[in-house]
Amino acid sequence: MDGQRVIKFGCVGSPDILGALDGRAVGVEVKTRRGRQRESQLRFQAAFERAGGLYVVARSTAEALAAIKAARADKVSARA
C-alpha cells in the first residue's frame, strides 16, 4: 500500500509467502488461529502440490518452520 490505494499482485489464490528450498518451490499461506482458506486458495494449493511444490498453511512462525524442516528431513531420508 502507498497509503492511498491497495496494490495487488500475483495470481488469485497464491500464498502470502513464496520461496524456494533446495530447488523446490515453497508457498506459505499465513492464517490466524481460526482463519480458513478461500476456495481459490485451495485450488492454488492443489495445483502447486501437483507440480511438486511444498505448500504450508501456517498459523505461526514456528508452525511454518516446522513444516519446512519436516519436508527437508523427508527429502534427506528419501535419498538415504
C-alpha positions, 0 to 999 in steps of 0.5 A: 500500500502507498497509503492511498490505494491497495496494490495487488499482485500475483495470481488469485489464490497464491500464498502470502509467502513464496520461496524456494528450498533446495530447488523446490518451490515453497508457498506459505499461506499465513492464517490466524488461529481460526482463519480458513482458506478461500476456495481459490486458495485451495485450488492454488494449493492443489495445483502447486502440490501437483507440480511438486511444490511444498505448500504450508498453511501456517498459523505461526512462525514456528508452525511454518518452520516446522513444516519446512524442516519436516519436508527437508528431513523427508527429502534427506531420508528419501535419498538415504 
